[in-house]
Amino acid sequence: MAFTAADVKNLRERTGAGMMDCQKALKEANGDMEAAVDALRAKGLAAAAKKSSRTAAEGLVGLAIAGTKGIAVEVNSETDFVAKNDQFQDFVRKTTEVALNGDIAEVEALKAAAYPDGGTVGEKLTSNVATIGENQQVRRIKAVSVSEGVVVAYMHNAAAPNLGKIGVLVALEGNAPADVLEPLGKQIGMHIAAAFPLALSADDLDSALIERERKIAAEKAAESGKPEAVQAKMIDGAVAKYAKENALLSQLFVMDGKTPVSDVVAAAAKEAGATIKLVDYVRFQLGEGIEKEETDFAAEVAAAAGLK
């Protein structure tokens, strides 16, 4: 598989490794980007892998809550100008409410649902594309709920109430009063926005991610030249560390940097003399995972003017 200078640049931006190291990694991986990322990480030349899932794209994340249920919806646009448009913001807000009120958790079902101003959500979206003149997509949706307790919303970089760049929902189950659950949920929401957990607990982590980390750890251990028994412990330790750092309940609370989130919840429950359990969460970061095409604006202007 061939690779280009743009691929080398992309790999460098994703990993923070040197240009020559990126070029070599791509060559050895036959142009396979993900294999090259893993190779650089195994050699200790890459920065944190999380960068690869933070690709920027435009639009808004919308949050809505009603009682013990909440929902997050991401709607993408081509430019940030559209995200600041009142018409676009109104669409995201109303579409999120439609999803919440209709208990809708699938994009296609949401697009087929009735829109408050008439027609369907999908038809309104098509109309917006025509009037605004820019492509827009309802990208994803996720709901959380509890039988007893609260669902708390936190929006980071809010463009308007419950609309912004990083939307978080925190589901707290329990019989503690709202004046205990709400501020606790808000703090945990801030933690989730900052710490980027990949799952609620270590058991919930994607097995493919765990195997990927195990493979990287095995390559590093093999390079150490230590006995196999020692290498096995090194691998298990690296995988355990990865799981601890990426599962929400075991992450260290960003507010103090030393207490696991599970202990923060337990302490709040003990102080309130009640039961509190963190049972679910949603973290939608605008555009994560989307490949956004980079353009050279100066070159585009020159081309339009017939210049080289």
Contacts in CASP RR format, 6 or more apart in sequence:
PFRMAT RR
TARGET T0000
AUTHOR 0000-0000-0000
METHOD contacts of the structure
MODEL  1
MAFTAADVKNLRERTGAGMMDCQKALKEANGDMEAAVDALRAKGLAAAAK
KSSRTAAEGLVGLAIAGTKGIAVEVNSETDFVAKNDQFQDFVRKTTEVAL
NGDIAEVEALKAAAYPDGGTVGEKLTSNVATIGENQQVRRIKAVSVSEGV
VVAYMHNAAAPNLGKIGVLVALEGNAPADVLEPLGKQIGMHIAAAFPLAL
SADDLDSALIERERKIAAEKAAESGKPEAVQAKMIDGAVAKYAKENALLS
QLFVMDGKTPVSDVVAAAAKEAGATIKLVDYVRFQLGEGIEKEETDFAAE
VAAAAGLK
1 30 0 8 1.000
1 31 0 8 1.000
1 32 0 8 1.000
2 31 0 8 1.000
3 26 0 8 1.000
3 27 0 8 1.000
3 31 0 8 1.000
7 26 0 8 1.000
7 31 0 8 1.000
7 33 0 8 1.000
8 19 0 8 1.000
8 22 0 8 1.000
8 23 0 8 1.000
8 26 0 8 1.000
10 33 0 8 1.000
11 17 0 8 1.000
11 22 0 8 1.000
11 25 0 8 1.000
11 26 0 8 1.000
11 33 0 8 1.000
11 36 0 8 1.000
11 37 0 8 1.000
11 40 0 8 1.000
12 18 0 8 1.000
12 19 0 8 1.000
12 22 0 8 1.000
13 51 0 8 1.000
14 37 0 8 1.000
14 46 0 8 1.000
14 51 0 8 1.000
14 52 0 8 1.000
15 22 0 8 1.000
15 37 0 8 1.000
15 40 0 8 1.000
15 41 0 8 1.000
15 45 0 8 1.000
15 46 0 8 1.000
15 47 0 8 1.000
15 51 0 8 1.000
16 46 0 8 1.000
16 47 0 8 1.000
16 51 0 8 1.000
17 25 0 8 1.000
17 40 0 8 1.000
17 45 0 8 1.000
17 46 0 8 1.000
17 47 0 8 1.000
18 45 0 8 1.000
21 40 0 8 1.000
21 43 0 8 1.000
21 45 0 8 1.000
22 36 0 8 1.000
22 40 0 8 1.000
25 36 0 8 1.000
25 39 0 8 1.000
25 40 0 8 1.000
26 32 0 8 1.000
26 33 0 8 1.000
26 36 0 8 1.000
28 36 0 8 1.000
28 39 0 8 1.000
29 35 0 8 1.000
29 36 0 8 1.000
29 39 0 8 1.000
37 46 0 8 1.000
37 49 0 8 1.000
37 52 0 8 1.000
38 212 0 8 1.000
38 215 0 8 1.000
38 216 0 8 1.000
40 46 0 8 1.000
41 49 0 8 1.000
41 216 0 8 1.000
42 216 0 8 1.000
42 219 0 8 1.000
42 220 0 8 1.000
44 220 0 8 1.000
50 196 0 8 1.000
52 289 0 8 1.000
53 288 0 8 1.000
53 289 0 8 1.000
54 285 0 8 1.000
54 288 0 8 1.000
54 289 0 8 1.000
55 287 0 8 1.000
55 288 0 8 1.000
55 289 0 8 1.000
55 290 0 8 1.000
55 291 0 8 1.000
55 292 0 8 1.000
56 286 0 8 1.000
56 287 0 8 1.000
56 292 0 8 1.000
57 76 0 8 1.000
57 286 0 8 1.000
57 287 0 8 1.000
57 290 0 8 1.000
57 292 0 8 1.000
58 76 0 8 1.000
58 77 0 8 1.000
58 78 0 8 1.000
58 79 0 8 1.000
58 80 0 8 1.000
58 82 0 8 1.000
58 83 0 8 1.000
58 286 0 8 1.000
58 287 0 8 1.000
59 74 0 8 1.000
59 75 0 8 1.000
59 76 0 8 1.000
59 77 0 8 1.000
59 80 0 8 1.000
59 82 0 8 1.000
59 83 0 8 1.000
59 88 0 8 1.000
59 92 0 8 1.000
59 136 0 8 1.000
59 286 0 8 1.000
59 287 0 8 1.000
60 74 0 8 1.000
60 75 0 8 1.000
60 77 0 8 1.000
60 83 0 8 1.000
60 88 0 8 1.000
60 89 0 8 1.000
60 92 0 8 1.000
60 159 0 8 1.000
60 163 0 8 1.000
60 164 0 8 1.000
60 165 0 8 1.000
60 286 0 8 1.000
61 72 0 8 1.000
61 73 0 8 1.000
61 74 0 8 1.000
61 155 0 8 1.000
61 163 0 8 1.000
61 164 0 8 1.000
61 165 0 8 1.000
61 166 0 8 1.000
61 167 0 8 1.000
61 284 0 8 1.000
61 285 0 8 1.000
61 286 0 8 1.000
62 72 0 8 1.000
62 73 0 8 1.000
62 74 0 8 1.000
62 75 0 8 1.000
62 92 0 8 1.000
62 93 0 8 1.000
62 96 0 8 1.000
62 155 0 8 1.000
62 162 0 8 1.000
62 163 0 8 1.000
62 164 0 8 1.000
62 167 0 8 1.000
62 284 0 8 1.000
63 70 0 8 1.000
63 71 0 8 1.000
63 72 0 8 1.000
63 96 0 8 1.000
63 153 0 8 1.000
63 155 0 8 1.000
63 162 0 8 1.000
63 163 0 8 1.000
63 167 0 8 1.000
63 168 0 8 1.000
63 169 0 8 1.000
64 70 0 8 1.000
64 71 0 8 1.000
64 73 0 8 1.000
64 96 0 8 1.000
64 97 0 8 1.000
64 99 0 8 1.000
64 100 0 8 1.000
64 153 0 8 1.000
64 162 0 8 1.000
65 71 0 8 1.000
65 100 0 8 1.000
65 151 0 8 1.000
65 152 0 8 1.000
65 153 0 8 1.000
65 169 0 8 1.000
66 100 0 8 1.000
66 101 0 8 1.000
67 150 0 8 1.000
67 151 0 8 1.000
68 145 0 8 1.000
68 146 0 8 1.000
68 147 0 8 1.000
68 148 0 8 1.000
68 149 0 8 1.000
68 150 0 8 1.000
68 151 0 8 1.000
69 100 0 8 1.000
69 103 0 8 1.000
69 143 0 8 1.000
69 144 0 8 1.000
69 145 0 8 1.000
69 146 0 8 1.000
69 151 0 8 1.000
70 100 0 8 1.000
70 143 0 8 1.000
70 144 0 8 1.000
70 145 0 8 1.000
70 151 0 8 1.000
70 153 0 8 1.000
70 169 0 8 1.000
71 96 0 8 1.000
71 99 0 8 1.000
71 100 0 8 1.000
71 104 0 8 1.000
71 105 0 8 1.000
71 141 0 8 1.000
71 142 0 8 1.000
71 143 0 8 1.000
71 144 0 8 1.000
71 169 0 8 1.000
72 96 0 8 1.000
72 141 0 8 1.000
72 142 0 8 1.000
72 143 0 8 1.000
72 167 0 8 1.000
72 169 0 8 1.000
72 282 0 8 1.000
72 284 0 8 1.000
73 92 0 8 1.000
73 95 0 8 1.000
73 96 0 8 1.000
73 99 0 8 1.000
73 110 0 8 1.000
73 138 0 8 1.000
73 140 0 8 1.000
73 141 0 8 1.000
74 138 0 8 1.000
74 139 0 8 1.000
74 140 0 8 1.000
74 141 0 8 1.000
74 284 0 8 1.000
74 286 0 8 1.000
74 287 0 8 1.000
75 88 0 8 1.000
75 91 0 8 1.000
75 92 0 8 1.000
75 95 0 8 1.000
75 136 0 8 1.000
75 137 0 8 1.000
75 138 0 8 1.000
75 139 0 8 1.000
76 136 0 8 1.000
76 137 0 8 1.000
76 139 0 8 1.000
76 286 0 8 1.000
76 287 0 8 1.000
76 290 0 8 1.000
77 83 0 8 1.000
77 88 0 8 1.000
77 134 0 8 1.000
77 135 0 8 1.000
77 136 0 8 1.000
78 134 0 8 1.000
78 135 0 8 1.000
78 136 0 8 1.000
79 134 0 8 1.000
82 88 0 8 1.000
82 132 0 8 1.000
82 134 0 8 1.000
82 136 0 8 1.000
83 89 0 8 1.000
83 159 0 8 1.000
84 159 0 8 1.000
85 132 0 8 1.000
87 128 0 8 1.000
87 131 0 8 1.000
87 132 0 8 1.000
88 128 0 8 1.000
88 132 0 8 1.000
88 136 0 8 1.000
89 159 0 8 1.000
89 160 0 8 1.000
89 163 0 8 1.000
91 124 0 8 1.000
91 125 0 8 1.000
91 128 0 8 1.000
92 163 0 8 1.000
93 160 0 8 1.000
93 162 0 8 1.000
93 163 0 8 1.000
94 115 0 8 1.000
94 116 0 8 1.000
94 117 0 8 1.000
95 110 0 8 1.000
95 115 0 8 1.000
95 121 0 8 1.000
95 124 0 8 1.000
95 138 0 8 1.000
96 162 0 8 1.000
97 116 0 8 1.000
98 104 0 8 1.000
98 110 0 8 1.000
98 113 0 8 1.000
98 114 0 8 1.000
98 115 0 8 1.000
98 116 0 8 1.000
98 121 0 8 1.000
99 105 0 8 1.000
99 110 0 8 1.000
99 113 0 8 1.000
99 141 0 8 1.000
99 143 0 8 1.000
100 143 0 8 1.000
102 113 0 8 1.000
103 143 0 8 1.000
104 110 0 8 1.000
104 113 0 8 1.000
104 141 0 8 1.000
104 143 0 8 1.000
105 141 0 8 1.000
105 142 0 8 1.000
105 143 0 8 1.000
106 141 0 8 1.000
107 138 0 8 1.000
107 139 0 8 1.000
107 140 0 8 1.000
107 141 0 8 1.000
110 121 0 8 1.000
110 138 0 8 1.000
110 141 0 8 1.000
111 120 0 8 1.000
111 121 0 8 1.000
111 122 0 8 1.000
111 125 0 8 1.000
111 138 0 8 1.000
112 120 0 8 1.000
112 121 0 8 1.000
112 122 0 8 1.000
113 120 0 8 1.000
113 121 0 8 1.000
114 120 0 8 1.000
114 121 0 8 1.000
115 121 0 8 1.000
115 122 0 8 1.000
115 123 0 8 1.000
115 124 0 8 1.000
117 124 0 8 1.000
118 124 0 8 1.000
121 138 0 8 1.000
122 138 0 8 1.000
125 136 0 8 1.000
125 137 0 8 1.000
125 138 0 8 1.000
128 136 0 8 1.000
129 135 0 8 1.000
129 136 0 8 1.000
139 287 0 8 1.000
140 284 0 8 1.000
142 169 0 8 1.000
142 282 0 8 1.000
142 284 0 8 1.000
143 282 0 8 1.000
144 151 0 8 1.000
144 169 0 8 1.000
144 171 0 8 1.000
144 280 0 8 1.000
144 281 0 8 1.000
144 282 0 8 1.000
145 151 0 8 1.000
145 171 0 8 1.000
146 171 0 8 1.000
146 172 0 8 1.000
146 173 0 8 1.000
146 174 0 8 1.000
146 279 0 8 1.000
146 280 0 8 1.000
147 173 0 8 1.000
148 173 0 8 1.000
148 174 0 8 1.000
148 175 0 8 1.000
149 172 0 8 1.000
149 173 0 8 1.000
149 174 0 8 1.000
149 175 0 8 1.000
149 176 0 8 1.000
149 181 0 8 1.000
150 171 0 8 1.000
150 172 0 8 1.000
150 178 0 8 1.000
150 181 0 8 1.000
150 182 0 8 1.000
150 185 0 8 1.000
151 169 0 8 1.000
151 170 0 8 1.000
151 171 0 8 1.000
151 172 0 8 1.000
152 169 0 8 1.000
152 170 0 8 1.000
152 172 0 8 1.000
152 181 0 8 1.000
152 182 0 8 1.000
152 184 0 8 1.000
152 185 0 8 1.000
152 186 0 8 1.000
152 188 0 8 1.000
152 189 0 8 1.000
153 162 0 8 1.000
153 167 0 8 1.000
153 168 0 8 1.000
153 169 0 8 1.000
153 170 0 8 1.000
154 167 0 8 1.000
154 168 0 8 1.000
154 169 0 8 1.000
154 170 0 8 1.000
154 185 0 8 1.000
154 186 0 8 1.000
154 189 0 8 1.000
154 190 0 8 1.000
154 192 0 8 1.000
154 193 0 8 1.000
155 161 0 8 1.000
155 162 0 8 1.000
155 163 0 8 1.000
155 164 0 8 1.000
155 166 0 8 1.000
155 167 0 8 1.000
155 168 0 8 1.000
156 164 0 8 1.000
156 165 0 8 1.000
156 166 0 8 1.000
156 167 0 8 1.000
156 168 0 8 1.000
156 190 0 8 1.000
156 193 0 8 1.000
157 164 0 8 1.000
157 165 0 8 1.000
157 166 0 8 1.000
158 164 0 8 1.000
159 165 0 8 1.000
164 286 0 8 1.000
165 285 0 8 1.000
165 286 0 8 1.000
166 193 0 8 1.000
166 283 0 8 1.000
166 284 0 8 1.000
166 285 0 8 1.000
166 286 0 8 1.000
167 193 0 8 1.000
167 282 0 8 1.000
167 283 0 8 1.000
167 284 0 8 1.000
167 285 0 8 1.000
168 189 0 8 1.000
168 190 0 8 1.000
168 192 0 8 1.000
168 193 0 8 1.000
168 281 0 8 1.000
168 282 0 8 1.000
168 283 0 8 1.000
168 284 0 8 1.000
169 281 0 8 1.000
169 282 0 8 1.000
170 185 0 8 1.000
170 186 0 8 1.000
170 188 0 8 1.000
170 189 0 8 1.000
170 192 0 8 1.000
170 278 0 8 1.000
170 281 0 8 1.000
171 278 0 8 1.000
171 279 0 8 1.000
171 280 0 8 1.000
171 281 0 8 1.000
172 181 0 8 1.000
172 184 0 8 1.000
172 185 0 8 1.000
172 188 0 8 1.000
172 265 0 8 1.000
172 276 0 8 1.000
172 277 0 8 1.000
172 278 0 8 1.000
172 279 0 8 1.000
173 275 0 8 1.000
173 276 0 8 1.000
173 277 0 8 1.000
173 278 0 8 1.000
173 279 0 8 1.000
174 181 0 8 1.000
174 274 0 8 1.000
174 275 0 8 1.000
174 276 0 8 1.000
174 277 0 8 1.000
175 274 0 8 1.000
175 275 0 8 1.000
176 268 0 8 1.000
176 269 0 8 1.000
176 272 0 8 1.000
176 273 0 8 1.000
176 274 0 8 1.000
176 275 0 8 1.000
176 276 0 8 1.000
177 272 0 8 1.000
177 274 0 8 1.000
180 268 0 8 1.000
180 271 0 8 1.000
180 272 0 8 1.000
180 274 0 8 1.000
180 276 0 8 1.000
181 276 0 8 1.000
184 264 0 8 1.000
184 265 0 8 1.000
184 268 0 8 1.000
184 276 0 8 1.000
187 255 0 8 1.000
187 264 0 8 1.000
188 261 0 8 1.000
188 264 0 8 1.000
188 265 0 8 1.000
188 278 0 8 1.000
188 281 0 8 1.000
189 281 0 8 1.000
190 254 0 8 1.000
190 255 0 8 1.000
191 251 0 8 1.000
191 253 0 8 1.000
191 254 0 8 1.000
191 255 0 8 1.000
191 261 0 8 1.000
192 248 0 8 1.000
192 281 0 8 1.000
192 283 0 8 1.000
193 283 0 8 1.000
194 254 0 8 1.000
195 248 0 8 1.000
195 251 0 8 1.000
195 254 0 8 1.000
196 283 0 8 1.000
196 285 0 8 1.000
197 246 0 8 1.000
197 247 0 8 1.000
197 248 0 8 1.000
197 251 0 8 1.000
197 281 0 8 1.000
197 283 0 8 1.000
198 205 0 8 1.000
198 206 0 8 1.000
198 209 0 8 1.000
198 246 0 8 1.000
198 247 0 8 1.000
199 205 0 8 1.000
199 206 0 8 1.000
199 246 0 8 1.000
199 247 0 8 1.000
199 248 0 8 1.000
200 247 0 8 1.000
200 248 0 8 1.000
200 249 0 8 1.000
200 278 0 8 1.000
200 279 0 8 1.000
200 280 0 8 1.000
200 281 0 8 1.000
201 247 0 8 1.000
201 248 0 8 1.000
201 249 0 8 1.000
201 250 0 8 1.000
202 243 0 8 1.000
202 244 0 8 1.000
202 247 0 8 1.000
202 250 0 8 1.000
204 247 0 8 1.000
205 243 0 8 1.000
205 246 0 8 1.000
205 247 0 8 1.000
209 246 0 8 1.000
210 239 0 8 1.000
210 242 0 8 1.000
210 243 0 8 1.000
213 238 0 8 1.000
213 239 0 8 1.000
213 242 0 8 1.000
214 235 0 8 1.000
214 238 0 8 1.000
214 239 0 8 1.000
216 238 0 8 1.000
217 234 0 8 1.000
217 235 0 8 1.000
217 237 0 8 1.000
217 238 0 8 1.000
217 239 0 8 1.000
218 231 0 8 1.000
218 235 0 8 1.000
220 234 0 8 1.000
220 238 0 8 1.000
221 230 0 8 1.000
221 231 0 8 1.000
221 232 0 8 1.000
221 234 0 8 1.000
221 235 0 8 1.000
221 238 0 8 1.000
222 231 0 8 1.000
224 230 0 8 1.000
224 231 0 8 1.000
224 234 0 8 1.000
225 231 0 8 1.000
226 234 0 8 1.000
243 250 0 8 1.000
244 250 0 8 1.000
244 251 0 8 1.000
245 251 0 8 1.000
248 261 0 8 1.000
248 278 0 8 1.000
248 281 0 8 1.000
249 260 0 8 1.000
249 261 0 8 1.000
249 262 0 8 1.000
249 278 0 8 1.000
250 260 0 8 1.000
250 261 0 8 1.000
250 262 0 8 1.000
251 260 0 8 1.000
251 261 0 8 1.000
252 258 0 8 1.000
252 259 0 8 1.000
252 260 0 8 1.000
252 261 0 8 1.000
253 259 0 8 1.000
253 260 0 8 1.000
253 261 0 8 1.000
253 264 0 8 1.000
255 264 0 8 1.000
259 267 0 8 1.000
261 278 0 8 1.000
262 278 0 8 1.000
265 276 0 8 1.000
265 277 0 8 1.000
265 278 0 8 1.000
266 276 0 8 1.000
268 276 0 8 1.000
269 275 0 8 1.000
269 276 0 8 1.000
302 308 0 8 1.000
END
